[in-house]
Every structure is written in structure tokens, then in C-alpha cells.
Amino acid sequence: MATDPIAARPALPLAPARPVRWYNLLAYGSNDVLGAGSMAVISTWILIFYTSFCGLSAAQA
């Protein structure tokens, strides 16, 4: 049984691995903070709406 040398090669050449730098970590982290901040604002406004206009307590909302 012969092996096919063309099938053994990867389809695309692999790029060399690069280290993750501190500014990359800062950029990824700031994106997560911005997403979480917007969800906190939306949750606060929904809570105010449920308690003020729908008559629910904070525990029920």
C-alpha cells in the first residue's frame, strides 16, 4: 500500500505562530468591557420600566 504524497500535504500553507502582544490583549479586553457595559445599561432601563410602569417588584422583574 503506497501513500500519496499530495494527500499528505496540508491544503494551505501554515503561517508561523506569532506571540500575542499586550496591546492585543488590551484591545480584546476593551471590546468585552464595552459589550458588558451596554448590557448593564439596557438591564437597568428594563428594570426601571418593569418596576415603574408594569407594577412589578424588583425581585419579580
Biopython code that builds the backbone (N, CA, C, O; Angstrom):
import numpy as np
from Bio.PDB.StructureBuilder import StructureBuilder

atoms = [
    (1, "MET", "N", (0.844, -1.169, 0.000)),
    (1, "MET", "CA", (0.000, 0.000, 0.000)),
    (1, "MET", "C", (0.894, 1.238, 0.000)),
    (1, "MET", "O", (1.665, 1.452, 0.936)),
    (2, "ALA", "N", (0.792, 2.033, -1.029)),
    (2, "ALA", "CA", (1.621, 3.229, -1.158)),
    (2, "ALA", "C", (0.867, 4.435, -0.612)),
    (2, "ALA", "O", (-0.356, 4.523, -0.719)),
    (3, "THR", "N", (1.611, 5.352, -0.030)),
    (3, "THR", "CA", (0.991, 6.589, 0.455)),
    (3, "THR", "C", (1.089, 7.653, -0.621)),
    (3, "THR", "O", (2.070, 7.718, -1.362)),
    (4, "ASP", "N", (0.079, 8.472, -0.696)),
    (4, "ASP", "CA", (0.029, 9.535, -1.691)),
    (4, "ASP", "C", (0.684, 10.787, -1.101)),
    (4, "ASP", "O", (0.157, 11.319, -0.124)),
    (5, "PRO", "N", (1.806, 11.289, -1.640)),
    (5, "PRO", "CA", (2.471, 12.451, -1.045)),
    (5, "PRO", "C", (1.662, 13.738, -1.187)),
    (5, "PRO", "O", (1.820, 14.650, -0.376)),
    (6, "ILE", "N", (0.809, 13.831, -2.188)),
    (6, "ILE", "CA", (-0.002, 15.037, -2.360)),
    (6, "ILE", "C", (-1.094, 15.100, -1.295)),
    (6, "ILE", "O", (-1.392, 16.180, -0.784)),
    (7, "ALA", "N", (-1.688, 13.973, -0.957)),
    (7, "ALA", "CA", (-2.746, 13.947, 0.051)),
    (7, "ALA", "C", (-2.190, 14.207, 1.445)),
    (7, "ALA", "O", (-2.931, 14.648, 2.323)),
    (8, "ALA", "N", (-0.912, 13.947, 1.670)),
    (8, "ALA", "CA", (-0.323, 14.129, 2.989)),
    (8, "ALA", "C", (-0.013, 15.596, 3.283)),
    (8, "ALA", "O", (0.145, 15.958, 4.449)),
    (9, "ARG", "N", (0.077, 16.447, 2.266)),
    (9, "ARG", "CA", (0.377, 17.859, 2.467)),
    (9, "ARG", "C", (-0.873, 18.618, 2.894)),
    (9, "ARG", "O", (-1.977, 18.255, 2.489)),
    (10, "PRO", "N", (-0.721, 19.681, 3.715)),
    (10, "PRO", "CA", (-1.897, 20.492, 4.071)),
    (10, "PRO", "C", (-2.406, 21.264, 2.857)),
    (10, "PRO", "O", (-1.648, 21.550, 1.931)),
    (11, "ALA", "N", (-3.688, 21.596, 2.871)),
    (11, "ALA", "CA", (-4.310, 22.288, 1.743)),
    (11, "ALA", "C", (-3.742, 23.697, 1.575)),
    (11, "ALA", "O", (-3.508, 24.139, 0.451)),
    (12, "LEU", "N", (-3.520, 24.402, 2.685)),
    (12, "LEU", "CA", (-2.969, 25.749, 2.641)),
    (12, "LEU", "C", (-1.676, 25.777, 3.436)),
    (12, "LEU", "O", (-1.554, 25.049, 4.420)),
    (13, "PRO", "N", (-0.722, 26.580, 3.048)),
    (13, "PRO", "CA", (0.500, 26.673, 3.851)),
    (13, "PRO", "C", (0.183, 27.313, 5.198)),
    (13, "PRO", "O", (-0.602, 28.258, 5.276)),
    (14, "LEU", "N", (0.790, 26.801, 6.241)),
    (14, "LEU", "CA", (0.538, 27.295, 7.586)),
    (14, "LEU", "C", (1.411, 28.508, 7.870)),
    (14, "LEU", "O", (2.598, 28.514, 7.544)),
    (15, "ALA", "N", (0.827, 29.531, 8.474)),
    (15, "ALA", "CA", (1.576, 30.725, 8.845)),
    (15, "ALA", "C", (2.320, 30.455, 10.150)),
    (15, "ALA", "O", (1.830, 29.700, 10.989)),
    (16, "PRO", "N", (3.474, 31.048, 10.331)),
    (16, "PRO", "CA", (4.192, 30.849, 11.589)),
    (16, "PRO", "C", (3.417, 31.471, 12.748)),
    (16, "PRO", "O", (2.752, 32.493, 12.584)),
    (17, "ALA", "N", (3.508, 30.852, 13.904)),
    (17, "ALA", "CA", (2.787, 31.332, 15.088)),
    (17, "ALA", "C", (3.411, 32.637, 15.572)),
    (17, "ALA", "O", (4.634, 32.769, 15.628)),
    (18, "ARG", "N", (2.560, 33.598, 15.920)),
    (18, "ARG", "CA", (3.035, 34.879, 16.436)),
    (18, "ARG", "C", (2.606, 35.008, 17.885)),
    (18, "ARG", "O", (1.536, 34.524, 18.254)),
    (19, "PRO", "N", (3.418, 35.652, 18.717)),
    (19, "PRO", "CA", (3.015, 35.837, 20.115)),
    (19, "PRO", "C", (1.911, 36.892, 20.228)),
    (19, "PRO", "O", (1.832, 37.814, 19.415)),
    (20, "VAL", "N", (1.076, 36.743, 21.232)),
    (20, "VAL", "CA", (0.023, 37.727, 21.497)),
    (20, "VAL", "C", (0.641, 38.845, 22.323)),
    (20, "VAL", "O", (1.179, 38.596, 23.402)),
    (21, "ARG", "N", (0.569, 40.048, 21.836)),
    (21, "ARG", "CA", (1.200, 41.194, 22.495)),
    (21, "ARG", "C", (0.224, 41.842, 23.477)),
    (21, "ARG", "O", (-0.973, 41.554, 23.464)),
    (22, "TRP", "N", (0.764, 42.733, 24.341)),
    (22, "TRP", "CA", (-0.044, 43.337, 25.395)),
    (22, "TRP", "C", (-1.136, 44.218, 24.804)),
    (22, "TRP", "O", (-2.232, 44.287, 25.360)),
    (23, "TYR", "N", (-0.863, 44.895, 23.691)),
    (23, "TYR", "CA", (-1.891, 45.767, 23.118)),
    (23, "TYR", "C", (-3.003, 44.961, 22.456)),
    (23, "TYR", "O", (-4.131, 45.442, 22.345)),
    (24, "ASN", "N", (-2.697, 43.731, 22.013)),
    (24, "ASN", "CA", (-3.763, 42.863, 21.515)),
    (24, "ASN", "C", (-4.679, 42.442, 22.662)),
    (24, "ASN", "O", (-5.901, 42.432, 22.517)),
    (25, "LEU", "N", (-4.083, 42.097, 23.799)),
    (25, "LEU", "CA", (-4.886, 41.720, 24.963)),
    (25, "LEU", "C", (-5.746, 42.892, 25.432)),
    (25, "LEU", "O", (-6.904, 42.701, 25.805)),
    (26, "LEU", "N", (-5.192, 44.092, 25.413)),
    (26, "LEU", "CA", (-5.942, 45.278, 25.817)),
    (26, "LEU", "C", (-7.114, 45.535, 24.868)),
    (26, "LEU", "O", (-8.207, 45.889, 25.310)),
    (27, "ALA", "N", (-6.889, 45.360, 23.590)),
    (27, "ALA", "CA", (-7.957, 45.572, 22.610)),
    (27, "ALA", "C", (-9.070, 44.541, 22.767)),
    (27, "ALA", "O", (-10.247, 44.899, 22.724)),
    (28, "TYR", "N", (-8.722, 43.282, 22.947)),
    (28, "TYR", "CA", (-9.737, 42.245, 23.130)),
    (28, "TYR", "C", (-10.514, 42.476, 24.425)),
    (28, "TYR", "O", (-11.732, 42.304, 24.454)),
    (29, "GLY", "N", (-9.825, 42.861, 25.484)),
    (29, "GLY", "CA", (-10.483, 43.103, 26.763)),
    (29, "GLY", "C", (-11.402, 44.308, 26.729)),
    (29, "GLY", "O", (-12.477, 44.278, 27.328)),
    (30, "SER", "N", (-11.000, 45.377, 26.035)),
    (30, "SER", "CA", (-11.851, 46.563, 25.970)),
    (30, "SER", "C", (-13.125, 46.278, 25.181)),
    (30, "SER", "O", (-14.174, 46.848, 25.479)),
    (31, "ASN", "N", (-13.048, 45.427, 24.204)),
    (31, "ASN", "CA", (-14.240, 45.043, 23.456)),
    (31, "ASN", "C", (-15.224, 44.327, 24.376)),
    (31, "ASN", "O", (-16.431, 44.548, 24.281)),
    (32, "ASP", "N", (-14.728, 43.483, 25.256)),
    (32, "ASP", "CA", (-15.602, 42.770, 26.177)),
    (32, "ASP", "C", (-16.211, 43.727, 27.198)),
    (32, "ASP", "O", (-17.378, 43.579, 27.560)),
    (33, "VAL", "N", (-15.446, 44.695, 27.660)),
    (33, "VAL", "CA", (-15.961, 45.666, 28.627)),
    (33, "VAL", "C", (-17.069, 46.505, 27.992)),
    (33, "VAL", "O", (-18.090, 46.763, 28.629)),
    (34, "LEU", "N", (-16.878, 46.925, 26.759)),
    (34, "LEU", "CA", (-17.905, 47.729, 26.095)),
    (34, "LEU", "C", (-19.192, 46.934, 25.897)),
    (34, "LEU", "O", (-20.282, 47.485, 26.042)),
    (35, "GLY", "N", (-19.084, 45.669, 25.575)),
    (35, "GLY", "CA", (-20.268, 44.840, 25.412)),
    (35, "GLY", "C", (-21.002, 44.638, 26.726)),
    (35, "GLY", "O", (-22.231, 44.691, 26.770)),
    (36, "ALA", "N", (-20.251, 44.408, 27.794)),
    (36, "ALA", "CA", (-20.866, 44.209, 29.104)),
    (36, "ALA", "C", (-21.475, 45.507, 29.622)),
    (36, "ALA", "O", (-22.505, 45.477, 30.297)),
    (37, "GLY", "N", (-20.861, 46.637, 29.320)),
    (37, "GLY", "CA", (-21.392, 47.927, 29.764)),
    (37, "GLY", "C", (-22.724, 48.247, 29.119)),
    (37, "GLY", "O", (-23.629, 48.758, 29.779)),
    (38, "SER", "N", (-22.852, 47.953, 27.842)),
    (38, "SER", "CA", (-24.125, 48.223, 27.174)),
    (38, "SER", "C", (-25.223, 47.313, 27.709)),
    (38, "SER", "O", (-26.371, 47.739, 27.832)),
    (39, "MET", "N", (-24.892, 46.085, 28.023)),
    (39, "MET", "CA", (-25.893, 45.180, 28.593)),
    (39, "MET", "C", (-26.319, 45.639, 29.986)),
    (39, "MET", "O", (-27.479, 45.468, 30.359)),
    (40, "ALA", "N", (-25.402, 46.219, 30.761)),
    (40, "ALA", "CA", (-25.756, 46.731, 32.083)),
    (40, "ALA", "C", (-26.723, 47.907, 31.966)),
    (40, "ALA", "O", (-27.668, 48.009, 32.748)),
    (41, "VAL", "N", (-26.498, 48.786, 31.007)),
    (41, "VAL", "CA", (-27.392, 49.934, 30.807)),
    (41, "VAL", "C", (-28.773, 49.462, 30.368)),
    (41, "VAL", "O", (-29.783, 49.949, 30.876)),
    (42, "ILE", "N", (-28.826, 48.531, 29.444)),
    (42, "ILE", "CA", (-30.111, 48.010, 28.968)),
    (42, "ILE", "C", (-30.853, 47.306, 30.097)),
    (42, "ILE", "O", (-32.064, 47.475, 30.239)),
    (43, "SER", "N", (-30.148, 46.526, 30.894)),
    (43, "SER", "CA", (-30.785, 45.823, 32.011)),
    (43, "SER", "C", (-31.335, 46.799, 33.036)),
    (43, "SER", "O", (-32.408, 46.569, 33.594)),
    (44, "THR", "N", (-30.616, 47.885, 33.290)),
    (44, "THR", "CA", (-31.095, 48.884, 34.246)),
    (44, "THR", "C", (-32.369, 49.553, 33.742)),
    (44, "THR", "O", (-33.312, 49.735, 34.511)),
    (45, "TRP", "N", (-32.412, 49.917, 32.474)),
    (45, "TRP", "CA", (-33.606, 50.553, 31.925)),
    (45, "TRP", "C", (-34.792, 49.594, 31.900)),
    (45, "TRP", "O", (-35.924, 50.012, 32.146)),
    (46, "ILE", "N", (-34.556, 48.338, 31.614)),
    (46, "ILE", "CA", (-35.639, 47.339, 31.644)),
    (46, "ILE", "C", (-36.173, 47.185, 33.066)),
    (46, "ILE", "O", (-37.382, 47.076, 33.269)),
    (47, "LEU", "N", (-35.268, 47.175, 34.054)),
    (47, "LEU", "CA", (-35.694, 47.055, 35.448)),
    (47, "LEU", "C", (-36.533, 48.259, 35.859)),
    (47, "LEU", "O", (-37.556, 48.100, 36.525)),
    (48, "ILE", "N", (-36.114, 49.452, 35.472)),
    (48, "ILE", "CA", (-36.894, 50.657, 35.787)),
    (48, "ILE", "C", (-38.268, 50.601, 35.112)),
    (48, "ILE", "O", (-39.269, 50.973, 35.724)),
    (49, "PHE", "N", (-38.324, 50.149, 33.878)),
    (49, "PHE", "CA", (-39.595, 50.037, 33.168)),
    (49, "PHE", "C", (-40.521, 49.044, 33.859)),
    (49, "PHE", "O", (-41.696, 49.340, 34.079)),
    (50, "TYR", "N", (-39.998, 47.865, 34.203)),
    (50, "TYR", "CA", (-40.835, 46.848, 34.846)),
    (50, "TYR", "C", (-41.348, 47.310, 36.203)),
    (50, "TYR", "O", (-42.503, 47.056, 36.545)),
    (51, "THR", "N", (-40.507, 47.986, 36.981)),
    (51, "THR", "CA", (-40.941, 48.401, 38.318)),
    (51, "THR", "C", (-41.846, 49.631, 38.273)),
    (51, "THR", "O", (-42.767, 49.735, 39.083)),
    (52, "SER", "N", (-41.610, 50.558, 37.357)),
    (52, "SER", "CA", (-42.402, 51.797, 37.320)),
    (52, "SER", "C", (-43.718, 51.637, 36.569)),
    (52, "SER", "O", (-44.762, 52.067, 37.060)),
    (53, "PHE", "N", (-43.688, 51.036, 35.403)),
    (53, "PHE", "CA", (-44.865, 51.009, 34.547)),
    (53, "PHE", "C", (-45.655, 49.710, 34.625)),
    (53, "PHE", "O", (-46.869, 49.720, 34.422)),
    (54, "CYS", "N", (-45.004, 48.609, 34.909)),
    (54, "CYS", "CA", (-45.709, 47.323, 34.965)),
    (54, "CYS", "C", (-46.126, 46.947, 36.375)),
    (54, "CYS", "O", (-46.905, 46.011, 36.553)),
    (55, "GLY", "N", (-45.626, 47.655, 37.382)),
    (55, "GLY", "CA", (-46.034, 47.407, 38.752)),
    (55, "GLY", "C", (-45.392, 46.187, 39.395)),
    (55, "GLY", "O", (-45.895, 45.700, 40.407)),
    (56, "LEU", "N", (-44.308, 45.683, 38.845)),
    (56, "LEU", "CA", (-43.627, 44.533, 39.436)),
    (56, "LEU", "C", (-42.628, 44.997, 40.479)),
    (56, "LEU", "O", (-42.116, 46.115, 40.421)),
    (57, "SER", "N", (-42.360, 44.119, 41.435)),
    (57, "SER", "CA", (-41.286, 44.427, 42.379)),
    (57, "SER", "C", (-39.951, 44.127, 41.704)),
    (57, "SER", "O", (-39.907, 43.500, 40.646)),
    (58, "ALA", "N", (-38.868, 44.578, 42.324)),
    (58, "ALA", "CA", (-37.543, 44.349, 41.736)),
    (58, "ALA", "C", (-37.207, 42.865, 41.701)),
    (58, "ALA", "O", (-36.516, 42.409, 40.789)),
    (59, "ALA", "N", (-37.687, 42.107, 42.679)),
    (59, "ALA", "CA", (-37.428, 40.665, 42.698)),
    (59, "ALA", "C", (-38.189, 39.950, 41.579)),
    (59, "ALA", "O", (-37.677, 38.995, 40.994)),
    (60, "GLN", "N", (-39.401, 40.406, 41.281)),
    (60, "GLN", "CA", (-40.183, 39.790, 40.214)),
    (60, "GLN", "C", (-39.656, 40.164, 38.829)),
    (60, "GLN", "O", (-39.716, 39.364, 37.896)),
    (61, "ALA", "N", (-39.149, 41.364, 38.708)),
    (61, "ALA", "CA", (-38.648, 41.824, 37.416)),
    (61, "ALA", "C", (-37.364, 41.108, 37.100)),
    (61, "ALA", "O", (-36.767, 41.347, 36.050)),
]
sb = StructureBuilder()
sb.init_structure("model")
sb.init_model(0)
sb.init_chain("A")
sb.init_seg("    ")
for serial, (resi, resn, name, xyz) in enumerate(atoms, 1):
    if name == "N":
        sb.init_residue(resn, " ", resi, " ")
    sb.init_atom(name, np.array(xyz, "f"), 0.0, 1.0, " ", f" {name:<3s}", serial, name[0])
structure = sb.get_structure()
